[in-house]
Amino acid sequence: MANVASSLPTCDTATAPPSPRGEESTIQKSAFINLLPTEILETIFILCASHHYLESPNPTPRVPSWVNVSYVIHHWRNVALNCPTLWTYLFVTSPRWMDELLARSKQASLTLHANLYQMTLYEPCFEQVMNRIQELLLNIWASESSYGFIRKLSLVPRAPRLQHLEIFEVEHSPSWNWPSVLFDGDTPALRTLKLRSCPLRWYSFKLSGLTTLGLHHVPASVQQNTAEFLAALSSMQDLTHLYLDHSLASATGFISSATFQTFREINLPRLSRLLIDELCSTVIALLSCVKIPLQTRVVLECHSEHDLPLSFYHHAQLCSLLTQRFTTTTSEDRAPLGQTIRSLVIGYMEGGVGLTFNASDRDCNSYLLSRTEWESHCNMIPLQVVVYYDESMTTSDQAHK
């Protein structure tokens, strides 16, 4: 790779083989590389392209440096041009480059990460690639062209290969008229769905095959109440990762209803990570109605309701619920876990109240871990809970608790 051209290639130079003199010089200096099997070279090239793609969250409209693997020697070029997967990491500089990428990738599934403030670069290739997209990550900016692209996605009848979809919208963007559904909801291969500040009705997708669901700061206009969310969750039996961050409405009414008292638990047998950052009533409702393995690593951040006495009542409910849920059991459907709750500790911290636990019969020490610290100790401490109270809460109110 020492003789890789410093200047980025154009589409014209990309379709022409290197000069004989340059090829001979390079072969003499790196002949040992030619001993590598074609499959290993392909793997190296693909890793180079994917690493570059993942490390460039804000791709620019230029030819990426990894393309230069096809300019080193003739053998490398032959390997690169005959490896369809290498050309599935889409970049857009011109319609001609896009045509070249689509030709080289043959019919392989495509990956597209795009900042939509430069949508004029993507629109010419839009209809050609959407039925082949496997991974789509969009950063939506406050521009008419960005939302125009999203509206075009709503006209696509289906996304048969789409497995990974992430849409991040810049917060405080103008209130554009978002479509209610993308791809007509027909996403049979969808496995990962992550949305941030995105007013998209996520529950309109086909969700039965999901393994990861991440909802962050869902706008109130498309938030579900807890009962509706649980109905959607019941179809996601393969879910392994669930992240909910300011995405659901308060569940105060639900947990005081007759429906809650007779609700049949939803079983998520494969869940390994659970993060809930919601109102305390919503956390209680979800933990009460969703059955998860004891081995699941859990982070809960609970926010107070507007009614302070009600928040104190919910706090007590949460303590009781956690103790019941994370206690060693010998039932057939739940294997005993080495680290289980025997006692809870309540400690004050800036901005909230932290709950930690001890897995032994001895009294537990009062210690509070940040999320970063918890991540490094999560094998030892499978649960972390932080309850936040309203900033207007007085010292006397806290003492009353």
N, C-alpha and C positions, 0 to 999 in steps of 0.2 A: 504493500500500500504506500510505500515511500514515494513512488513516482506518480501518484494520483495527481491529475491536473488541479492546480489551485483554483482556476476559474470554473464556474458552474457551466454545465453544458446547455446547449440549446436543443430544440427539437431536431434541427437539421444535423447537428453533429452527433446527436444520439442515435441516428439511424445509419451512420457511417462507421465502418470498422477502423480501428487504430492503424496508424501508418506502419509499414513493415519495419522501418528502422527502430521506431519506438518499441515495437513488439519484440524484436530481437534483443535489444538492450535489457528490457524488463525480464525476459525469460532467463538470460544469463545470470541475473542477480537473484532471481527467486525461483529457480528451477525446482527446488525441493517442494514448493507449494503445489506443483503440478502432480505430485505423488498422492495428494489427498483425493479420496474418492469424490465423485460428483455429488453424491448425497450429502457429504460433510460440507462441501463448499456451498451448496444450496442452503443448508441449515445456518451456516455462518452469515450468508448474505441476508437471509430472512430475519435473523436476530438483529443484524445491523439496522435493517429498515424499520423493524418494529420498535426497537429501542429509540431510534431517532423520532419516530412518530409519537411514542408515548411521552418522550421528554420534551415535546414541543406542543404545549397546551394551546399556544396561540400561533398556529401555522401561518406562514406568510406566503404570498403568491409568488414563489420562486421554486426552482428545481432543487430538491434537497440533496445534501452532499452524498447520501448513500448511493445515489445513482451512479456515482463514479466507479463503483465496483465493476461496471461493464466497460471501463476504459483502460484497465490495467494491462491485460494481455488478451490475446485472441481467445485462449481457452476460457478465461473468466467470462468473457463476453458471451461465448456460446452457452455456458452454464447459466448465466443470468437471463439471457433472452429466452431460454427454454425452461425457465422456472416460473410458471404462472403466478404462484403465490407471492413471489417477490414484488409483483406489480399490482397487488391488490390494495396497497396503502395509498389511497388516492391523494394527489395534490393537484392543484389547478393553476396553471400559468397561462394557458391558451387553449382554445378548442382543439388545436392540432396535437398538443401534448396529451389532452384527455383522450383523443382518438387512439393515440399510441399506447396509452396505458390500458385502455379497454381491449385493444388487440393483443397486447402481450399477456394480459391476465386471462385471456381466453374466456372460459365460463366460470372461473373461480369466484367465490363469494368475496365481497369488497368491504373495506373499512374506510369510513369517512369521518374525520374530525374537522369541524368547520366553525369559524367565527362568521356569523352571518351579517357583519357590517360590510362585507365585501361580496354581497350576494350576486352581483353582476357576473362574477367569475364562475359561479356554480350553476346558474340558471341554464346555460346552453347544454350542459351534460345531465341535467336533472332527470329527464324522462328516460335516459339511456341506462342509468345506474340503479334506480330505486328498487327494481325487482331483483337486483343482485346484492343489495346491501345486507351485510351480516351484522356489522357494528356501526352505529350511528351516534355520534356525540355532537351536539349543537350548543354553541354559546350564542344566545339571543341578545342582541343589542337593540337599543331604542331607535329603530329606523324603519321606515315604511317598507324598504326592500326586505328586511328580515322577516317581518310579519307577512309580507307577500309570499315569501318562500314557504312559511308555515301553512298558509292558506292553500298553497299548491299541494303540500303534503296531504291535506285533508281530502284532496280529489283523487289521490292514488287509491285504487280499489283494494289492494292488499299488499302486504310485505311478507312474502312467503319464506324468505331466508332470515329475516331480522331476528337476532338472538339477544342483542345488547343495545338498549336505547337509553341515552342520557340527554336530558335537555336542561340547561341552566339558563335562567333569564336574569339579566341584571335587575337588581331590586330597584324599586322606585321608577321603573320605566313607565311611559304613558300607558293608559288603559286602552290597548288596542283590542279590536274585535277578534279574539281567538276563536278558532274552530272548536267545536265540541268534541271532535274525534279525529284521529289521524289513521290513515290506511283503512278506513271504514271499520276499524277495530279488528281487522282480520290479520292477526299476527300469530300464526300457529306455532312458530318456533321460538317465541319470545321467552328468554330465560332470566334476563336482568333488566329491571326498570328502575331508573333513578331520575327524579324530577326535583328541581330546586326553584322556588319562587315562580312556578310555572302554572298558569291558570288552565291547565289541561285536565279534562275529566279522565284521569288515569284508569279508572275502573271500567272504561269502555273497551279496553284492550282484552284480548284473550289471555287469561291469567293462570290457567290450570297448570301450565308447565313452568311457572316462575320458580326460580331458586333464590333470587335476591330482589327485595323490594325496598327502595329507599325514598322516602317522601320528606322533603325539607321545606318548611315555610310555605305550605300550600295556601294560596289566597282563600279568604273566607268565602268567596263566591262559589268555589267548587269543593269546599270541605264537606266531608261526610259526617253524619253523627255516628256514634259508636255502633249502634245496631246495624246501620248500613255497611259500615266497614267490616264488621264481623261476618255479614252475609257474603261480602266479596272475599274475605279471608278464608272462608270455609272451602273454597275451591282450590286453594294453594297447598296441597298436601306435601309437595316436594320442597317447600320453602326451607332454606338453610340460614338465611340472613334477613333480618327484618329491622329496619331503622325508621322510626317515626319521630319527627322533630317539628313541633308546632304545626301539625297537619290535620288534627281532628278537633271537632267541636267538643264542648264540655259534655260529660256524661252524667251530670248530676241527676237529670230527670230519669235517665235509663236505670241507674243503680238503685233508684227508689221505686221502680215500677215492678209490677207483678211479673212481667216478662223476664226481668233480670233474675228474679228468685227461682224461676223454673227453666232458665236457659240451659240448654244442653251443651257441654263443653266441646269446643273445636280442638281437634287433636292435630298438632304439628310435630310429628315424631322425629323429623330430621333437623329441626331447628338447632343451630349451634351458637348463633350470636343474636342477641336481642337488645336493642337500644330504644328506649322510649323517653322522649323529652316532651311531656305534655302536662295538662292540668291534672291535679291529683285524682279527681274523680275518673278521668279517662284511664289513668294508669290502673286504678282499682278495677275498673270494668274489664280491661283487657286481661289483667292477670287472673281475674275470676273466671273468665269465659274461655280462655285459651289454655290448653294443656300442653306443656312443653317438657322436654326431658330435664331431669335434675342436673344433667351435665351442661346444660346450656349456659353460656357466659352472658350475664345480664348486667346492663347498666340502666338505671332508672333515674331520671331527673324530673321531679314533680313540682309543679307550680301551683300556688294558692289560687283558690277561687276568689271571686269578688266578695263573697260573704265570709268574713273571717271566722266566726264560730263554726260555720260549716267546714272550713278548711281544717280546723282542729279535729273535728269529728272524722273527717276523711283520713287525717294523719293516723288516728288511732286504728281505723279500719285497715289502713295499709300495714301497720306493724303486725296486726293480728294475721292478716292474709299472708304476709311474707313468712311468718313463723310457721304457719300451717303448710305452706307450699314447700319450704326448704327444710323440712324435718325428715330424718331417716324413716323410710317406710319399707315394709317387707312384702307389700302387695305384689302380685305377679306382674302387673302392668308397669311397675316402676322399680327398677333396680336400685338398691341402696347406694348412696353416694358418700364417699369418704368425708368430704367437706360439707356439712349441713349445719343449719342454724340451730343452736341450742339457746342462745340468748341474744338480745339486741341491745345496742348502746346508742343513745341519742347524744350527740355533741353539737355545740354551736360553732358555726363557722361564718365568715363574712358573707352576708347575703343569703344565708339559709341554715338549715339544720341537716347534719349528716347522720345517716344511720349505718352502723357497721355491726358485725356480728362475730361471735366466737363459735367454733365448731366443737369445742370440748365442753365438759361439764363444769369447768372452772369459770369463775367470773372473767368476763372479757375486758381487756384494756380499751380505754376510749382512744381510738386513733382514727384519723380522717385521711383519706388518700385522694389526691387529685386524679383526674381521669388518666393522665399520662402514667402516674405511679401505679394506678390500678391495672393498666394494660400490661405493665411489666410483672405484676404479681397475680395475674388473673388465674393462673393454674392453682395458686394457693387460696385465692379469695374469689370465688366465682360470682359474687354479687356485690354491686355497689349501688347505694341509693342516696340521693341528695334531694331534700325537700326545700324548695325556695318559697319564702313568704313575701308578701307585698312589701315594698320599701316603706310604705306609710305605717307599717306595723310598729307600735311603740314598744319600749322596753317592758312596760307593765303587761302589755299583751303577751309578750314572749314568756314572761315569768308566770303568767296565768297558765300557759301550756305546761 
